[in-house]
Amino acid sequence: MKKEIKFQPAWDKRSSDLRKDYGIHGSVLHVTISDEKGAVNLVVHLNWFLPQNRNTKYCELKVYPFEYWQKPSISEIIHHSPTPTYHEQDVSSESCYFLGNKPCYISSSFTFGNKLFELLISEGEEKLFDALIEHHNSFFKRLRNEDRNQ
């Protein structure tokens, strides 16, 4: 089982050309386990923004108070599977990084992510990886069982 922790830096891709305006985004932590059956990826939005973006009009207008810029939030647990995860699912990506640039089918869970994030904070990365491996095995075993029953 491959274990991976990646840090995606914050960015500022604003442009006056609306076709090229992607706004700003804070840094993101990705914790992933994967094997030939698929991958499970915990996404944590750290909300650490570039210095020039921390005191923007959003802060001044109290749309997002300064504390928002520094508070992590869980996005989701993302499952990357080489086979559909539900009936009649379309391919989500033709070239999935987590599956060796092969096509993949993606499904996600927003509720389980919070528990895993709290586990990371209280117990560390090894306990988090243990929980991700357990979740991975359970998720992909269920998929195989559903495939056999159809």
DOBA-163321 format. One record per residue: x, y, z of N, C-alpha, C in turn; residue number from 1. Coordinates in pm, 1 decimal. Example, Ala and Ser with C-alpha at 12.3 -4.5 7.8 and 13.67 -1.06 7.14 Angstrom:
2
+----------+----------+----------+----------+----------+----------+----------+----------+----------+-----+
:      npx :      npy :      npz :     capx :     capy :     capz :      cpx :      cpy :      cpz :   n :
+----------+----------+----------+----------+----------+----------+----------+----------+----------+-----+
:   1319.0 :   -569.0 :    780.0 :   1230.0 :   -450.0 :    780.0 :   1320.0 :   -330.0 :    780.0 :   1 :
:   1285.0 :   -225.0 :    708.0 :   1367.0 :   -106.0 :    714.0 :   1290.0 :      3.0 :    787.0 :   2 :
+----------+----------+----------+----------+----------+----------+----------+----------+----------+-----+
END
This chain:
150
+----------+----------+----------+----------+----------+----------+----------+----------+----------+-----+
:      npx :      npy :      npz :     capx :     capy :     capz :      cpx :      cpy :      cpz :   n :
+----------+----------+----------+----------+----------+----------+----------+----------+----------+-----+
:     86.7 :   -118.2 :      0.0 :      0.0 :      0.0 :      0.0 :     90.8 :    123.8 :      0.0 :   1 :
:     69.5 :    210.7 :    -95.9 :    148.2 :    334.2 :   -105.5 :     84.9 :    442.2 :    -17.0 :   2 :
:    167.9 :    507.9 :     62.4 :    123.3 :    618.6 :    148.1 :    186.6 :    746.5 :     95.3 :   3 :
:    106.5 :    852.7 :     89.6 :    158.2 :    978.6 :     35.0 :     96.5 :   1098.2 :    106.0 :   4 :
:    179.7 :   1196.0 :    136.4 :    133.6 :   1324.8 :    189.3 :    186.0 :   1431.3 :     93.8 :   5 :
:     94.2 :   1511.4 :     39.2 :    133.1 :   1618.2 :    -52.8 :     77.2 :   1750.8 :     -2.4 :   6 :
:    154.5 :   1853.8 :    -20.7 :    113.9 :   1988.9 :     16.1 :     99.2 :   2069.7 :   -111.3 :   7 :
:    -21.2 :   2121.3 :   -135.7 :    -47.7 :   2205.6 :   -252.2 :    -40.1 :   2350.8 :   -206.3 :   8 :
:     51.5 :   2428.8 :   -261.7 :     65.6 :   2567.3 :   -216.0 :    -53.5 :   2655.3 :   -254.5 :   9 :
:    -67.3 :   2763.5 :   -181.7 :   -170.6 :   2863.3 :   -213.2 :   -137.7 :   2928.8 :   -347.1 :  10 :
:   -239.5 :   2989.7 :   -409.5 :   -215.2 :   3058.6 :   -534.0 :   -306.2 :   3179.0 :   -550.3 :  11 :
:   -259.0 :   3268.6 :   -635.6 :   -334.0 :   3388.3 :   -674.5 :   -332.3 :   3392.8 :   -826.3 :  12 :
:   -442.1 :   3356.1 :   -886.7 :   -451.9 :   3350.5 :  -1032.8 :   -562.8 :   3443.0 :  -1081.0 :  13 :
:   -565.7 :   3562.2 :  -1021.6 :   -664.7 :   3659.8 :  -1065.8 :   -617.8 :   3724.6 :  -1195.7 :  14 :
:   -713.9 :   3761.3 :  -1277.5 :   -683.4 :   3826.2 :  -1405.1 :   -800.3 :   3915.2 :  -1444.4 :  15 :
:   -769.9 :   4023.6 :  -1510.6 :   -877.3 :   4109.7 :  -1561.2 :   -947.3 :   4042.7 :  -1679.6 :  16 :
:   -881.7 :   3946.6 :  -1742.4 :   -942.7 :   3866.9 :  -1848.9 :  -1023.0 :   3756.2 :  -1781.5 :  17 :
:  -1155.1 :   3766.6 :  -1783.8 :  -1240.7 :   3672.6 :  -1711.4 :  -1219.6 :   3527.2 :  -1753.6 :  18 :
:  -1173.0 :   3506.2 :  -1875.4 :  -1145.8 :   3368.8 :  -1920.5 :  -1023.4 :   3309.8 :  -1850.9 :  19 :
:   -941.0 :   3396.1 :  -1792.3 :   -819.0 :   3351.6 :  -1723.7 :   -824.0 :   3380.1 :  -1574.0 :  20 :
:   -939.0 :   3423.7 :  -1524.0 :   -950.5 :   3460.8 :  -1382.6 :   -992.3 :   3339.6 :  -1299.8 :  21 :
:   -898.3 :   3287.4 :  -1221.4 :   -924.5 :   3170.8 :  -1137.6 :   -928.0 :   3206.2 :   -989.7 :  22 :
:   -918.5 :   3334.9 :   -957.9 :   -929.5 :   3379.1 :   -819.8 :   -809.4 :   3342.1 :   -734.6 :  23 :
:   -834.9 :   3332.5 :   -604.5 :   -729.8 :   3296.4 :   -509.9 :   -771.5 :   3167.8 :   -438.5 :  24 :
:   -673.0 :   3098.8 :   -385.5 :   -702.1 :   2974.9 :   -313.6 :   -594.9 :   2951.8 :   -209.3 :  25 :
:   -634.0 :   2898.8 :    -95.6 :   -539.4 :   2865.3 :     10.3 :   -472.8 :   2731.2 :    -14.3 :  26 :
:   -371.3 :   2703.4 :     66.5 :   -298.1 :   2577.6 :     53.6 :   -384.8 :   2459.4 :     96.4 :  27 :
:   -349.9 :   2341.9 :     43.7 :   -428.8 :   2221.2 :     66.4 :   -334.3 :   2106.1 :    100.2 :  28 :
:   -374.6 :   2025.8 :    197.8 :   -300.7 :   1906.5 :    235.6 :   -376.2 :   1785.1 :    182.4 :  29 :
:   -304.6 :   1695.5 :    112.8 :   -362.1 :   1571.7 :     60.5 :   -292.1 :   1455.0 :    129.3 :  30 :
:   -368.5 :   1368.6 :    193.2 :   -314.8 :   1247.0 :    254.0 :   -381.1 :   1131.0 :    181.4 :  31 :
:   -299.3 :   1046.1 :    117.6 :   -352.7 :    943.7 :     27.6 :   -289.4 :    807.9 :     52.9 :  32 :
:   -370.4 :    704.9 :     40.5 :   -319.5 :    568.1 :     33.8 :   -374.8 :    507.4 :    -94.6 :  33 :
:   -293.3 :    423.3 :   -158.9 :   -337.4 :    365.7 :   -285.7 :   -271.9 :    230.1 :   -310.2 :  34 :
:   -337.8 :    151.4 :   -391.9 :   -285.1 :     25.8 :   -443.3 :   -355.2 :     -1.6 :   -575.0 :  35 :
:   -343.0 :   -124.0 :   -626.3 :   -401.7 :   -154.9 :   -757.6 :   -554.1 :   -148.4 :   -757.9 :  36 :
:   -617.8 :   -159.5 :   -639.3 :   -764.6 :   -153.5 :   -631.2 :   -816.9 :    -11.3 :   -642.8 :  37 :
:   -734.8 :     87.2 :   -601.8 :   -778.0 :    226.2 :   -606.4 :   -707.7 :    309.6 :   -501.4 :  38 :
:   -756.5 :    430.4 :   -481.1 :   -694.9 :    523.7 :   -386.6 :   -802.0 :    590.6 :   -302.7 :  39 :
:   -762.4 :    625.7 :   -180.0 :   -846.5 :    704.7 :    -90.4 :   -764.8 :    827.1 :    -52.1 :  40 :
:   -822.9 :    944.4 :    -72.8 :   -753.1 :   1071.4 :    -56.1 :   -829.9 :   1160.6 :     41.3 :  41 :
:   -766.3 :   1194.3 :    155.9 :   -822.8 :   1291.7 :    249.6 :   -774.7 :   1429.5 :    207.7 :  42 :
:   -868.5 :   1521.4 :    187.4 :   -835.4 :   1657.3 :    144.7 :   -863.8 :   1752.5 :    260.2 :  43 :
:   -759.1 :   1825.2 :    303.8 :   -772.6 :   1922.9 :    411.7 :   -737.6 :   2060.2 :    356.3 :  44 :
:   -837.0 :   2148.6 :    351.7 :   -810.9 :   2286.6 :    309.8 :   -753.4 :   2359.8 :    430.2 :  45 :
:   -624.0 :   2393.3 :    422.3 :   -556.9 :   2458.0 :    534.7 :   -595.6 :   2604.8 :    546.4 :  46 :
:   -639.6 :   2663.1 :    435.9 :   -676.8 :   2805.2 :    432.1 :   -560.7 :   2895.5 :    471.3 :  47 :
:   -442.4 :   2855.5 :    435.1 :   -325.0 :   2940.7 :    448.8 :   -306.8 :   3010.3 :    314.9 :  48 :
:   -342.3 :   3136.9 :    309.8 :   -337.9 :   3213.5 :    185.5 :   -206.2 :   3287.6 :    172.1 :  49 :
:   -174.2 :   3327.6 :     51.2 :    -54.6 :   3407.2 :     26.5 :    -64.2 :   3538.2 :    105.5 :  50 :
:     48.5 :   3591.6 :    150.1 :     45.0 :   3715.0 :    231.7 :    -33.9 :   3828.5 :    167.7 :  51 :
:    -20.7 :   3847.0 :     37.6 :    -91.2 :   3957.8 :    -28.2 :   -241.8 :   3937.0 :    -35.0 :  52 :
:   -289.4 :   3816.0 :     -4.8 :   -432.8 :   3787.9 :    -11.3 :   -499.8 :   3786.5 :    125.3 :  53 :
:   -424.0 :   3800.3 :    231.7 :   -480.9 :   3786.7 :    366.2 :   -560.3 :   3908.8 :    410.6 :  54 :
:   -531.5 :   4023.2 :    357.3 :   -602.5 :   4144.9 :    397.4 :   -671.5 :   4207.3 :    277.7 :  55 :
:   -745.0 :   4124.8 :    207.4 :   -814.7 :   4171.8 :     88.7 :   -949.9 :   4230.2 :    126.8 :  56 :
:  -1026.0 :   4269.7 :     26.9 :  -1157.7 :   4328.1 :     50.8 :  -1249.9 :   4231.7 :    124.6 :  57 :
:  -1227.2 :   4101.0 :    110.4 :  -1312.4 :   4004.3 :    180.2 :  -1298.0 :   4019.3 :    330.7 :  58 :
:  -1175.1 :   4041.5 :    376.5 :  -1153.3 :   4062.6 :    520.6 :  -1211.6 :   4197.0 :    563.4 :  59 :
:  -1186.5 :   4299.7 :    483.0 :  -1234.6 :   4432.6 :    516.9 :  -1386.4 :   4437.6 :    523.2 :  60 :
:  -1452.6 :   4365.3 :    435.5 :  -1598.2 :   4364.1 :    432.7 :  -1658.4 :   4266.1 :    532.8 :  61 :
:  -1571.6 :   4197.3 :    605.1 :  -1613.7 :   4098.9 :    704.8 :  -1688.1 :   3981.3 :    640.3 :  62 :
:  -1667.2 :   3962.0 :    509.7 :  -1722.7 :   3843.6 :    445.3 :  -1650.8 :   3721.6 :    501.6 :  63 :
:  -1518.7 :   3730.9 :    506.6 :  -1436.3 :   3627.8 :    567.8 :  -1346.7 :   3696.4 :    670.9 :  64 :
:  -1370.6 :   3676.5 :    799.0 :  -1282.1 :   3737.9 :    899.0 :  -1142.3 :   3677.1 :    890.8 :  65 :
:  -1043.2 :   3745.9 :    945.5 :   -904.8 :   3700.7 :    937.1 :   -888.9 :   3557.0 :    986.6 :  66 :
:   -962.4 :   3517.7 :   1090.5 :   -950.5 :   3382.7 :   1145.1 :   -978.9 :   3277.2 :   1038.2 :  67 :
:  -1068.2 :   3309.2 :    944.5 :  -1101.1 :   3214.8 :    837.6 :   -977.5 :   3177.5 :    758.0 :  68 :
:   -892.3 :   3273.3 :    734.8 :   -775.6 :   3250.5 :    650.0 :   -677.5 :   3153.5 :    714.1 :  69 :
:   -687.5 :   3131.9 :    843.0 :   -591.4 :   3047.2 :    912.2 :   -652.1 :   2918.3 :    967.0 :  70 :
:   -780.6 :   2894.9 :    948.1 :   -847.5 :   2779.8 :   1008.3 :   -865.6 :   2667.3 :    905.7 :  71 :
:   -808.8 :   2549.1 :    933.3 :   -827.8 :   2437.6 :    839.9 :   -973.7 :   2394.2 :    832.2 :  72 :
:  -1011.6 :   2344.7 :    717.1 :  -1144.9 :   2287.9 :    700.7 :  -1133.9 :   2161.6 :    615.9 :  73 :
:  -1214.2 :   2064.2 :    649.3 :  -1211.8 :   1938.9 :    576.7 :  -1297.9 :   1952.8 :    452.5 :  74 :
:  -1244.7 :   1911.0 :    343.5 :  -1324.0 :   1910.1 :    222.2 :  -1394.3 :   1776.0 :    210.4 :  75 :
:  -1315.7 :   1668.7 :    200.6 :  -1379.7 :   1540.2 :    174.8 :  -1278.7 :   1426.9 :    173.5 :  76 :
:  -1333.2 :   1307.9 :    170.5 :  -1258.5 :   1186.8 :    138.5 :  -1295.6 :   1155.1 :     -6.1 :  77 :
:  -1196.3 :   1140.8 :    -90.9 :  -1222.4 :   1112.5 :   -231.6 :  -1172.8 :    971.5 :   -263.0 :  78 :
:  -1260.4 :    892.3 :   -323.9 :  -1226.1 :    756.7 :   -366.8 :  -1196.4 :    760.5 :   -516.1 :  79 :
:  -1081.3 :    709.3 :   -556.1 :  -1042.2 :    700.7 :   -697.0 :  -1040.9 :    553.3 :   -732.5 :  80 :
:  -1130.0 :    511.0 :   -820.9 :  -1145.5 :    369.3 :   -853.8 :  -1126.1 :    345.3 :  -1003.3 :  81 :
:  -1061.3 :    234.1 :  -1040.0 :  -1049.4 :    201.6 :  -1182.7 :  -1180.2 :    149.0 :  -1242.7 :  82 :
:  -1277.7 :    120.9 :  -1156.3 :  -1408.7 :     74.0 :  -1202.2 :  -1517.1 :    164.6 :  -1143.0 :  83 :
:  -1635.7 :    167.8 :  -1201.9 :  -1742.2 :    253.9 :  -1148.9 :  -1772.2 :    224.0 :  -1001.8 :  84 :
:  -1804.3 :    328.8 :   -928.0 :  -1837.2 :    314.8 :   -785.8 :  -1987.7 :    311.1 :   -762.0 :  85 :
:  -2065.6 :    338.8 :   -866.0 :  -2210.6 :    323.7 :   -859.4 :  -2262.5 :    299.1 :  -1000.3 :  86 :
:  -2384.5 :    252.5 :  -1008.7 :  -2446.8 :    210.6 :  -1135.2 :  -2447.5 :    324.0 :  -1237.6 :  87 :
:  -2404.2 :    292.9 :  -1357.8 :  -2403.6 :    384.0 :  -1472.8 :  -2319.8 :    509.9 :  -1450.3 :  88 :
:  -2215.8 :    500.2 :  -1368.7 :  -2126.9 :    614.2 :  -1345.2 :  -2038.8 :    638.2 :  -1467.4 :  89 :
:  -2023.1 :    764.0 :  -1504.6 :  -1933.7 :    801.7 :  -1613.9 :  -1791.7 :    816.9 :  -1559.8 :  90 :
:  -1693.7 :    802.0 :  -1647.5 :  -1553.6 :    822.7 :  -1610.0 :  -1537.2 :    965.6 :  -1560.5 :  91 :
:  -1471.4 :    982.1 :  -1447.2 :  -1450.5 :   1115.4 :  -1389.5 :  -1326.5 :   1183.0 :  -1445.0 :  92 :
:  -1224.2 :   1102.5 :  -1472.4 :  -1100.0 :   1156.2 :  -1525.3 :  -1038.1 :   1052.8 :  -1618.5 :  93 :
:   -992.3 :   1097.9 :  -1733.3 :   -926.3 :   1007.4 :  -1828.0 :   -783.1 :    977.5 :  -1787.1 :  94 :
:   -726.6 :   1062.9 :  -1702.3 :   -587.7 :   1045.3 :  -1660.2 :   -576.0 :   1082.1 :  -1512.8 :  95 :
:   -591.0 :    983.5 :  -1426.0 :   -592.5 :   1005.7 :  -1281.3 :   -452.7 :    985.5 :  -1222.6 :  96 :
:   -400.8 :   1088.3 :  -1159.5 :   -269.3 :   1082.2 :  -1095.3 :   -260.1 :    964.1 :   -998.7 :  97 :
:   -365.4 :    943.7 :   -920.3 :   -364.0 :    841.4 :   -816.1 :   -367.7 :    699.3 :   -871.1 :  98 :
:   -408.8 :    681.8 :   -996.3 :   -416.1 :    549.1 :  -1057.7 :   -313.9 :    534.0 :  -1170.5 :  99 :
:   -203.9 :    602.5 :  -1158.6 :    -99.6 :    589.8 :  -1259.7 :   -138.9 :    644.9 :  -1394.5 : 100 :
:   -213.1 :    754.6 :  -1393.3 :   -260.2 :    824.5 :  -1514.1 :   -354.9 :    741.2 :  -1599.8 : 101 :
:   -424.4 :    648.8 :  -1536.0 :   -528.2 :    570.5 :  -1603.1 :   -663.5 :    635.1 :  -1575.4 : 102 :
:   -766.4 :    600.6 :  -1651.8 :   -900.2 :    654.9 :  -1623.6 :   -947.8 :    614.9 :  -1484.0 : 103 :
:  -1026.7 :    702.0 :  -1422.3 :  -1079.8 :    667.4 :  -1290.1 :  -1221.1 :    720.0 :  -1270.9 : 104 :
:  -1285.4 :    658.6 :  -1174.6 :  -1420.2 :    694.7 :  -1132.0 :  -1407.5 :    747.4 :   -989.8 : 105 :
:  -1466.2 :    862.3 :   -964.9 :  -1449.9 :    928.8 :   -835.5 :  -1582.6 :    932.7 :   -761.1 : 106 :
:  -1574.3 :    903.7 :   -633.1 :  -1687.4 :    927.6 :   -542.4 :  -1629.0 :    989.4 :   -416.5 : 107 :
:  -1712.8 :   1055.7 :   -338.9 :  -1659.6 :   1123.1 :   -221.1 :  -1755.3 :   1116.7 :   -103.7 : 108 :
:  -1698.2 :   1142.1 :     13.5 :  -1773.8 :   1145.8 :    138.4 :  -1728.4 :   1267.7 :    216.5 : 109 :
:  -1823.4 :   1347.6 :    259.8 :  -1789.0 :   1467.8 :    334.8 :  -1794.0 :   1444.2 :    485.2 : 110 :
:  -1869.6 :   1346.3 :    530.0 :  -1888.3 :   1328.4 :    673.9 :  -1772.2 :   1256.0 :    740.5 : 111 :
:  -1713.0 :   1158.6 :    675.7 :  -1606.0 :   1079.8 :    736.2 :  -1476.8 :   1160.0 :    748.1 : 112 :
:  -1458.0 :   1259.4 :    664.3 :  -1336.2 :   1339.7 :    664.4 :  -1307.9 :   1407.5 :    796.7 : 113 :
:  -1410.7 :   1458.6 :    863.0 :  -1390.4 :   1526.2 :    991.0 :  -1332.4 :   1432.7 :   1095.5 : 114 :
:  -1380.7 :   1308.9 :   1101.2 :  -1328.9 :   1211.7 :   1196.9 :  -1181.8 :   1182.9 :   1170.3 : 115 :
:  -1146.4 :   1169.4 :   1043.8 :  -1007.4 :   1142.2 :   1009.9 :   -917.3 :   1260.7 :   1041.0 : 116 :
:   -965.8 :   1381.3 :   1018.3 :   -887.0 :   1500.9 :   1050.1 :   -860.7 :   1508.6 :   1199.9 : 117 :
:   -963.0 :   1481.2 :   1281.0 :   -944.9 :   1481.5 :   1426.5 :   -846.2 :   1372.7 :   1468.9 : 118 :
:   -849.2 :   1258.9 :   1401.4 :   -753.7 :   1151.7 :   1430.0 :   -611.3 :   1196.6 :   1398.4 : 119 :
:   -592.8 :   1265.1 :   1287.6 :   -461.2 :   1317.5 :   1252.4 :   -410.0 :   1411.9 :   1360.6 : 120 :
:   -495.0 :   1501.8 :   1407.6 :   -455.2 :   1599.3 :   1509.0 :   -421.5 :   1531.7 :   1641.4 : 121 :
:   -503.8 :   1436.9 :   1682.9 :   -487.4 :   1378.0 :   1816.1 :   -389.9 :   1260.3 :   1820.6 : 122 :
:   -373.7 :   1187.9 :   1708.9 :   -293.9 :   1064.8 :   1713.9 :   -176.8 :   1062.8 :   1614.8 : 123 :
:   -177.8 :   1152.5 :   1516.5 :    -67.1 :   1157.1 :   1422.3 :    -92.1 :   1082.1 :   1292.2 : 124 :
:      6.0 :   1093.2 :   1203.5 :    -12.2 :   1041.6 :   1067.3 :    -20.2 :    889.4 :   1059.3 : 125 :
:     51.9 :    816.0 :   1143.9 :     46.3 :    669.4 :   1134.3 :    -93.4 :    617.1 :   1167.5 : 126 :
:   -156.8 :    673.1 :   1271.1 :   -295.0 :    632.3 :   1303.4 :   -390.1 :    673.4 :   1191.3 : 127 :
:   -365.0 :    789.3 :   1132.3 :   -446.8 :    831.7 :   1019.1 :   -430.5 :    734.1 :    903.2 : 128 :
:   -306.3 :    697.4 :    871.4 :   -284.2 :    601.3 :    763.7 :   -351.7 :    467.7 :    794.0 : 129 :
:   -345.7 :    422.1 :    919.2 :   -414.0 :    297.7 :    956.9 :   -564.0 :    307.5 :    928.1 : 130 :
:   -623.8 :    420.9 :    966.3 :   -767.8 :    440.1 :    943.6 :   -799.2 :    449.6 :    794.5 : 131 :
:   -712.9 :    516.4 :    718.4 :   -733.8 :    526.1 :    573.7 :   -722.9 :    388.6 :    507.8 : 132 :
:   -628.5 :    307.9 :    552.7 :   -613.5 :    172.2 :    497.7 :   -737.4 :     89.7 :    529.2 : 133 :
:   -785.8 :     98.7 :    651.8 :   -907.7 :     26.2 :    689.5 :  -1026.2 :     70.6 :    603.1 : 134 :
:  -1040.7 :    201.7 :    585.5 :  -1148.5 :    255.5 :    502.7 :  -1131.9 :    209.5 :    357.0 : 135 :
:  -1011.4 :    218.0 :    305.8 :   -980.7 :    174.8 :    168.8 :  -1021.8 :     28.9 :    149.0 : 136 :
:   -976.8 :    -57.6 :    238.2 :  -1007.6 :   -200.4 :    224.8 :  -1157.7 :   -226.4 :    229.9 : 137 :
:  -1225.9 :   -159.0 :    320.4 :  -1371.0 :   -175.5 :    333.0 :  -1443.8 :   -124.8 :    208.2 : 138 :
:  -1406.0 :     -7.3 :    161.1 :  -1471.4 :     53.5 :     45.3 :  -1453.9 :    -33.0 :    -78.8 : 139 :
:  -1330.7 :    -74.1 :   -107.6 :  -1306.9 :   -149.2 :   -230.9 :  -1354.4 :   -293.8 :   -219.8 : 140 :
:  -1360.7 :   -349.5 :    -99.3 :  -1420.9 :   -482.4 :    -82.1 :  -1570.5 :   -475.1 :   -112.3 : 141 :
:  -1635.9 :   -369.8 :    -62.2 :  -1779.1 :   -351.2 :    -90.6 :  -1802.7 :   -338.0 :   -240.6 : 142 :
:  -1716.4 :   -263.6 :   -309.8 :  -1731.0 :   -248.9 :   -455.6 :  -1718.8 :   -383.1 :   -526.3 : 143 :
:  -1620.0 :   -463.1 :   -487.7 :  -1602.5 :   -594.7 :   -550.7 :  -1723.9 :   -683.4 :   -525.6 : 144 :
:  -1776.7 :   -678.2 :   -402.8 :  -1895.7 :   -759.3 :   -370.5 :  -2016.1 :   -714.8 :   -451.7 : 145 :
:  -2033.5 :   -583.6 :   -468.4 :  -2146.0 :   -532.9 :   -547.7 :  -2131.5 :   -573.4 :   -693.5 : 146 :
:  -2007.3 :   -570.3 :   -745.5 :  -1984.4 :   -611.7 :   -884.0 :  -2022.5 :   -757.0 :   -905.4 : 147 :
:  -1990.1 :   -842.3 :   -808.5 :  -2022.2 :   -985.3 :   -820.4 :  -2171.8 :  -1010.0 :   -813.1 : 148 :
:  -2244.6 :   -926.6 :   -740.0 :  -2387.5 :   -945.9 :   -720.6 :  -2471.6 :   -889.0 :   -834.6 : 149 :
:  -2410.3 :   -820.7 :   -928.9 :  -2489.6 :   -761.0 :  -1038.9 :  -2493.2 :   -850.7 :  -1159.4 : 150 :
+----------+----------+----------+----------+----------+----------+----------+----------+----------+-----+
END
